[in-house]
């Protein structure tokens, strides 16, 4: 078995011949491009932006862009689930390909093997191409064998593509923290992740497409056909098409939100026009960090902006593990009397215990430095600011997943990067820094809604002891230990 795994680790076809392709070069000729062309001409050097808070709207925006696209659709995701939302989007992509739209899908392999059959079948369509980023050699469904390969090849397989990007006709795009899955779009009955998408059009979309092309054409992006042990039978695509055509109607909350998203994609919604800067990691991030090749590092770019803050820094990050450099930066800001407020997950709301374990060691030092620290509740007392729609308020337990930072209420970062060591050193990430007090104000209002006592605990120090403070029945209440988290969850995180 060990010999088999070692052989497999050495047999990934990264150097196999593959077609080099690029974004559609004339987005202004497409209906989507023409929709926003007048506004773009009136705002030279700026791009248009619209923040999408509600998860269901994020799903509908993707479906609407897929329906409107005439030339190309480019998708790049860390996770692409095969649940209701994933199947609805797959259906929309297949229909687009039937219209002659070129569809390119790039998915990280951290959790892709379970969807291999679907990817292989979709890739049989002549206008759909699918590539897997940094793939495992083992393509079966045994978690034990997958874990064994990871153990033997950790230095490679621990390196993941965490980017989230959706581009239609090189004319309009969605960027942010959402993966493809019911929980991310807040239609899961089990759990929902509060997150944000940023819709954008204008010159910034060309830059986003360029980053997609870099990843798509990199040696780490392997065509799914090269990972097949055998090709799907000739009727497999027809059977999948029948399955997708027979999908039940979306949940009622999804149907009720369609008009606002249609207005957005049709150009009837006012956008915020502002200058922006694209920051991202190169596909071969490790080699760039080691100085072995030139390229881009998002950490290098974002730290410049962080160090330039003069008055106030707001940070939303579901996983917050600042490390030595991050703590040094935050302490230096506090020495200049910069107000810092941070919102992250509580132990009760988190879905990644390893990240929570790393964060827990920084809580007291952060408070001692004068940082205000908030942890989101698993059960929100108020849906305001949560990303829920009225129709989704009955849905599953809440967890934070958005990544948004506001610098002096003038600039805002939105993207895929968490403020943790994995995002800084092991994952590739992407984001935008938008120079817009108006958009920054929207994010500030969302931050303040989410940090209300009904929705979050504020951590405070009293006589050297850490307390979780909230409001209950109109009164301030302090908890000496992690509120609401089960004893088993506390035990698990203590073991890490």
Residue pairs with C-beta under 8 A, 6 or more apart in sequence:
1 148
2 148
2 152
5 137
5 138
5 145
5 148
5 149
5 152
6 152
8 137
8 138
8 149
9 137
9 149
9 152
9 153
9 156
11 137
12 135
12 137
12 222
13 222
13 226
13 227
14 219
14 220
14 222
15 219
16 222
16 223
16 226
18 131
18 223
18 226
19 129
20 217
21 102
21 104
21 129
21 213
21 216
21 217
22 209
22 213
22 217
23 72
23 74
23 167
23 170
23 206
23 209
23 210
23 212
23 213
24 30
24 71
24 72
24 102
24 169
24 170
25 170
26 33
27 33
27 71
27 169
27 170
27 171
27 205
27 206
28 34
28 37
28 171
30 69
30 70
30 71
30 169
30 171
31 68
31 70
32 65
32 68
32 69
32 70
32 168
32 169
32 171
32 172
32 201
32 265
33 169
33 170
33 171
35 171
35 265
35 266
35 267
36 48
36 171
36 172
36 201
36 202
36 267
36 271
39 48
39 267
39 271
39 273
40 47
40 48
40 201
40 202
40 203
43 202
43 273
45 203
45 275
46 202
46 203
46 273
46 274
46 275
46 276
47 200
47 201
47 202
47 203
47 204
47 205
47 273
47 274
47 275
47 276
48 200
48 201
48 202
48 271
48 272
48 273
49 198
49 199
49 200
49 271
49 272
49 273
49 274
49 276
49 434
49 436
49 439
50 198
50 199
50 200
50 264
50 269
50 271
50 272
51 196
51 197
51 198
51 199
51 414
51 439
51 442
51 443
52 58
52 61
52 174
52 176
52 196
52 197
52 198
52 199
53 196
53 385
53 387
53 446
54 186
54 257
54 387
54 388
54 389
54 392
55 178
55 184
55 185
55 186
55 187
55 192
55 193
55 194
55 195
55 387
55 388
55 392
56 185
56 186
56 187
56 253
56 254
56 257
56 389
56 392
57 197
57 257
57 260
57 261
57 389
58 174
58 176
58 178
58 184
58 185
58 195
58 197
59 85
59 88
59 89
59 185
59 187
59 254
60 254
60 257
60 258
60 261
61 174
61 197
61 199
61 261
61 264
61 265
62 89
62 92
62 166
62 174
62 180
63 88
63 89
63 92
64 261
64 262
64 264
64 265
65 73
65 166
65 168
65 172
65 174
65 265
66 73
66 89
66 92
66 93
66 95
66 96
66 168
67 92
67 95
67 96
68 168
68 169
68 265
69 96
69 101
69 168
69 169
70 99
70 101
70 169
71 101
71 102
71 169
71 170
72 101
72 102
72 103
72 104
72 167
72 168
72 169
72 170
73 93
73 96
73 101
73 102
73 103
73 104
73 166
73 167
73 168
73 169
74 104
74 106
74 165
74 166
74 167
74 209
74 212
74 216
75 93
75 103
75 104
75 105
75 106
75 165
75 166
75 167
76 106
76 107
76 161
76 163
76 164
76 165
76 166
76 212
76 215
76 216
77 106
77 107
77 108
77 163
77 164
77 165
77 179
77 180
78 107
78 108
78 110
78 160
78 161
78 162
78 163
78 164
78 179
78 416
79 107
79 108
79 110
79 111
79 179
79 180
79 181
80 86
80 105
80 107
80 112
80 115
80 179
80 180
80 181
81 115
81 179
81 180
81 181
81 182
82 114
82 115
82 118
83 181
83 182
83 188
84 182
84 187
84 247
84 250
84 251
85 180
85 181
85 182
85 184
85 185
85 187
86 180
86 181
86 182
87 243
87 244
87 247
88 247
88 250
89 180
90 118
90 122
90 244
91 244
91 245
91 247
93 103
93 105
93 122
93 128
94 122
94 125
94 128
94 240
94 241
94 244
96 103
97 103
97 125
97 126
97 127
97 128
98 127
100 127
101 127
102 127
102 129
103 125
103 127
103 128
103 129
104 129
104 130
104 131
104 212
104 216
105 119
105 122
105 128
105 129
105 130
105 131
106 130
106 131
106 132
106 133
106 161
106 212
106 215
106 216
106 221
107 115
107 119
107 130
107 131
107 132
107 133
108 132
108 133
108 134
108 160
108 161
108 162
109 132
109 133
109 134
109 135
109 136
109 160
110 160
112 119
112 132
112 135
113 136
113 138
113 139
113 140
113 141
113 146
114 141
116 139
116 224
116 227
117 232
118 240
119 130
119 132
119 224
120 224
120 225
120 228
120 231
120 232
120 236
121 232
121 236
121 237
121 240
122 128
122 130
122 237
122 240
123 129
123 130
123 223
123 224
123 225
124 231
124 232
124 236
124 237
125 237
129 223
130 223
130 224
131 216
131 221
131 222
131 223
131 224
132 221
132 222
132 224
132 227
133 160
133 161
133 215
133 220
133 221
133 222
134 156
134 157
134 159
134 160
134 161
134 220
135 222
135 227
136 146
136 149
136 150
136 157
137 149
138 145
138 146
138 149
139 227
139 229
140 146
149 157
150 157
150 158
158 426
159 285
159 286
159 426
159 427
160 426
160 427
160 428
161 215
161 220
161 283
161 427
161 428
162 416
162 417
162 423
162 427
162 428
162 429
163 211
163 215
163 280
163 416
163 428
163 429
163 430
164 175
164 176
164 177
164 178
164 179
164 416
164 430
165 173
165 174
165 175
165 208
165 211
165 212
165 430
166 173
166 174
166 175
167 173
167 205
167 208
167 209
167 212
170 205
170 206
170 209
171 201
171 205
172 199
172 200
172 201
172 205
172 265
173 199
173 200
173 201
173 204
173 205
173 208
173 209
174 197
174 198
174 199
174 200
175 197
175 198
175 200
175 208
175 414
175 415
175 416
175 430
175 431
175 432
176 195
176 196
176 197
176 198
176 402
176 403
176 414
176 415
176 416
177 195
177 196
177 401
177 402
177 403
177 414
177 415
177 416
178 184
178 185
178 193
178 195
178 196
178 197
178 401
181 188
182 188
183 190
183 191
183 192
183 193
183 396
184 193
184 195
184 401
186 192
186 193
186 194
186 387
186 388
186 389
186 392
186 395
187 250
187 251
187 253
187 254
187 392
187 395
188 395
188 396
189 395
189 396
190 396
190 397
191 351
191 396
191 397
191 398
191 399
192 387
192 388
192 392
192 395
192 396
192 397
192 398
192 399
193 318
193 351
193 399
193 400
193 401
194 376
194 386
194 387
194 398
194 399
194 400
194 401
194 402
194 450
195 387
195 401
195 402
196 387
196 402
196 404
196 414
196 446
198 414
198 432
199 264
199 271
200 208
200 276
200 432
201 271
202 273
204 276
204 278
204 432
207 278
208 278
208 430
211 278
211 280
211 430
214 282
214 283
215 221
215 283
215 428
218 283
218 284
219 284
220 283
220 284
221 283
225 231
249 255
251 391
252 391
253 389
253 390
253 391
253 392
256 389
256 391
257 389
260 269
263 269
272 436
272 438
272 439
274 434
274 435
274 436
274 438
274 439
275 434
275 435
276 432
276 433
276 434
276 435
276 436
277 301
277 432
277 433
277 435
278 430
278 431
278 432
279 296
279 298
279 301
279 302
279 415
279 430
279 431
279 432
279 433
280 296
280 298
280 428
280 429
280 430
280 431
281 288
281 295
281 296
281 297
281 298
281 427
281 428
281 429
281 430
282 288
282 293
282 295
282 296
282 297
282 428
283 428
284 293
284 295
285 295
285 297
285 428
287 293
287 295
288 294
288 295
288 296
288 297
289 297
289 425
298 415
298 417
298 429
298 430
298 431
299 424
299 425
301 433
302 413
302 417
302 431
302 433
303 325
303 329
305 407
305 411
305 413
305 433
306 313
306 329
306 333
306 405
306 407
307 329
307 332
307 333
308 407
309 333
309 338
309 407
309 408
310 336
310 338
310 408
311 338
311 339
311 408
311 409
312 338
312 339
312 340
312 341
312 406
312 408
312 409
313 333
313 338
313 339
313 340
313 341
313 405
313 406
313 407
313 408
314 340
314 341
314 342
314 343
314 405
314 406
314 443
314 444
314 447
315 340
315 341
315 342
315 343
315 404
315 405
315 419
316 342
316 343
316 344
316 400
316 402
316 403
316 404
316 405
316 447
316 450
317 342
317 343
317 344
317 403
317 405
317 418
317 419
317 420
318 344
318 345
318 350
318 352
318 355
318 399
318 400
318 401
318 402
318 403
318 418
319 344
319 345
319 352
319 355
319 356
319 358
319 359
319 418
319 419
319 420
319 422
319 423
320 342
320 344
320 359
320 362
320 418
320 419
320 420
321 355
321 358
321 359
321 362
321 419
321 420
321 421
321 422
322 329
322 330
322 362
322 366
322 419
322 420
323 420
323 421
323 424
326 419
327 362
327 365
327 366
327 369
330 340
330 366
330 369
330 371
331 369
333 340
334 340
334 369
334 370
334 371
339 372
340 370
340 371
340 372
341 371
341 372
341 374
341 447
341 451
342 366
342 371
342 372
342 373
342 374
343 374
343 375
343 376
343 400
343 447
343 450
343 451
343 456
344 359
344 373
344 374
344 375
344 376
344 400
345 356
345 375
345 376
345 399
345 400
346 375
346 376
346 377
346 378
346 456
346 457
346 482
346 483
346 484
346 485
347 356
347 360
347 375
347 482
347 485
347 489
347 490
347 493
348 377
348 378
348 482
348 483
348 484
348 485
348 486
348 489
349 375
349 376
349 377
349 378
349 397
349 398
349 399
349 400
350 356
350 399
351 399
353 489
353 492
353 493
353 496
354 496
355 418
355 420
355 422
356 493
357 493
357 496
358 420
358 421
359 420
360 493
363 373
363 459
363 466
364 461
364 466
366 373
367 373
367 459
367 460
367 461
367 466
368 461
372 458
373 458
373 459
374 450
374 451
374 456
374 457
374 458
374 459
375 456
375 457
375 459
375 468
376 398
376 399
376 400
376 450
376 455
376 456
377 398
377 455
377 456
377 457
377 470
377 483
377 484
378 397
378 398
378 399
378 484
379 397
379 398
379 484
380 386
380 388
380 398
380 454
380 455
381 452
381 453
381 454
381 455
382 449
382 452
382 454
382 455
383 390
383 393
384 449
384 452
384 455
385 445
385 446
385 448
385 449
385 450
385 452
385 455
386 398
386 449
386 450
386 455
387 402
388 395
400 450
403 413
403 414
403 415
403 416
403 417
403 418
403 419
403 431
404 412
404 413
404 414
404 443
404 446
404 447
405 412
405 413
405 419
406 412
406 413
406 440
406 443
406 444
406 447
407 413
407 440
409 437
409 440
409 441
409 444
410 435
410 436
410 437
410 440
411 433
411 434
411 435
411 436
411 440
412 433
412 434
412 436
412 439
412 440
412 443
413 431
413 432
413 433
414 431
414 432
414 434
414 443
415 429
415 430
415 431
415 432
416 423
416 429
416 430
416 431
417 423
417 427
417 429
417 430
417 431
423 429
434 440
449 455
450 456
451 458
453 469
453 470
453 471
453 476
454 471
456 470
457 468
457 469
457 470
457 479
457 483
458 468
458 469
458 470
459 466
459 467
459 468
459 469
460 466
460 467
460 469
460 478
461 467
462 478
465 480
467 478
467 479
467 480
468 478
468 479
468 480
468 481
468 482
468 483
469 476
469 477
469 478
469 479
470 476
470 477
470 479
470 483
471 477
481 490
482 490
